[in-house]
Every structure is written in structure tokens, then in C-alpha cells.
């Protein structure tokens, strides 16, 4: 049986959206047990309201909650009795296989990193999300965990994104692109060029496409977009803002006249499809990749449907051993790179001896 630790108090709409979200997932996943951390006086009535199967969850009472605007450093010092810390620690102690929270992102990342530690050969964690494109869904990382990254970090993110996409979409060789200010090889910062050179050398293992630009994300040029956290976060927020802009313009246009309102009746089926495609709730659940255990951040304003989508993704990734797969790929890549470096060094020695 799988066990998921849930911070029931995390998020703007907690605990109701969390408990209602669990209910939406519970029936289709009868082999999953939930550890619910938070105020029992608030959680228990909701479990009865939404008729959660009493044999499939357990409530661990804690009154302390990490607020959404609390600094990670403060949360680390004072939040050891909070629902967030308790849920994370359940994974560290082996009681659960993954943790999910819609609470404070910075605190979740800091606490998880302290509790779980990093996968061997990975220096920094990365926040990865799924986004829609004109072709198929894509994965983008890092989206805020690291404002600045070196070449090695970007290569690590590419490897982790490769594994993440493989598991989610069952695609053996997803294409990978490095987000840059141009597709030409001469453009970009030195660390991006260095990361590109390394990924080219690993061409037999990874499907490296090359540099991609911001407009490539919506087009769906590649399956995995890799960037530093600053650039990735700006890109994500820009895409979300553009989506809201377009939907707002459409609503305004259809309200502008009687003829437009009549036209809306004919356009309604198509508009519903558009709304479903760009519905951010369907892509809820950011993964903290690179940690030794699975940690998932649901959106802070998640409603029950949004939280259920994040929870479904969490369960799927636990079933497919995401962290173990990342660990295995990292070990293989490091071994391959060390072997290549040794071979290149040997060739240089032979060349010098001939001279």
C-alpha cells in the first residue's frame, strides 16, 4: 500500500480544498493511505462531510501552521511543530513515500531539503512543472528554486527533466532544449554554452535539441525546457499572464454587442475546449526534483479539483519510483562522463609521447 503525507493546513483554501481533493482521488486509488496533518477539530468534520473512507486515512493533530508569507529561515527555526514539518518528517521517518502541500513554497523547499537531503551527484534541487503547448504537454524546470545556476546545475536539471517526462508521458527519448536569448550557438551566457556542450557529448543518451527561446514554449518545440530559476519563473508567470489576458479579451469581445453575444452561442463549444486546455488546475503540482524523496507543491489557491490533480500526479510518480530513476540516471551519466574524461586524457598522453 502507498502512503502519502498531506499537509492539510497548507494553502489559501485549506483544509477544505485539501480534504475535498483527497476525496476526488480516493475512490480511484483504493491502495493509497493518507496521513493528514493539521488541526483535527477542523479536519475531522470535513472527512465526514466528504465521506472519506475511514480505513484509508489517519489524522495527526497539530495546531501550528506555517503561514504563506513566512520566511523559510523563520519556518525552519520555529515550525518544527507545524503541519508542514510533520508531513515532511513522515517521509523521512519512512511512514510515507511522498509529501504534498499547497502551503509556503520556500518553507516546503527548505524543510524538505533539510529532511531528505540531495540525490548523489545533484548539487541543487529544481522546481519542475507541466505546461500545455500547441503540440503536447511539456515539462519546464527550474521555475524558482535557484535564481543563478552554473553549467553543471543546468545539465543536472536536463537529466532530471528527461526522467520526469519519461515517466509522465511514457516517451523514451524526450527532446531537451536550453532556454536562451536566441537559438544560435554563439548566443547566451557562458554557463549555458558550457551546458550545451556537455549535453551534446551525451547525445547517445539524451535527445538534446539545442537552444530554444521563450516563444518556443507555447509552440511546443521540445518536450523539456531547461533554465535557471530566475528565467524559468519569469517565463512561467508571463505565460500565465498571457493566458489570462487572452481569456479576458475574449470575454470582453463577446459582451461588446448583441451580435457578439449571439455569436457566443455558436462559439461556446470551442471556447469550452480552449478553457479546458489552458485550465491551470489540470497542471497543478510542482515537483521538487533532486531530493532523495518525493515532494510536491500544489498551487497555493488550489480548489478541490486542482489539489486532486496534483495528488494524482504525486501518486503516479510514487508508483514509478521517480527519485530512484533520477538517482540511477545520474549515476550512469557520471560514470559515462568520467570514462570519457579518462579516455580523452589517455589520448592526450599518447599524443604527447608520439611528439
JOWO-V106223 format. One record per helix or strand of 3 or more residues. SS is the DSSP state (helix for helix, strand for strand). FROM is the first residue (numbers start at 1). TO is the last residue. If there is no record, write none. Layout:
ss=SS from=FROM to=TO
ss=SS from=FROM to=TO
This chain:
ss=strand from=2 to=7
ss=helix from=16 to=26
ss=strand from=32 to=38
ss=helix from=40 to=49
ss=helix from=54 to=56
ss=strand from=57 to=61
ss=helix from=72 to=78
ss=helix from=83 to=92
ss=strand from=98 to=101
ss=helix from=105 to=116
ss=strand from=126 to=131
ss=strand from=138 to=141
ss=helix from=151 to=169
ss=strand from=175 to=179
ss=helix from=190 to=201
ss=strand from=207 to=212
ss=helix from=214 to=219
ss=strand from=224 to=226
ss=helix from=229 to=254
ss=helix from=258 to=277
ss=helix from=280 to=283
ss=strand from=286 to=289
ss=strand from=294 to=297
ss=helix from=304 to=319
ss=helix from=322 to=354
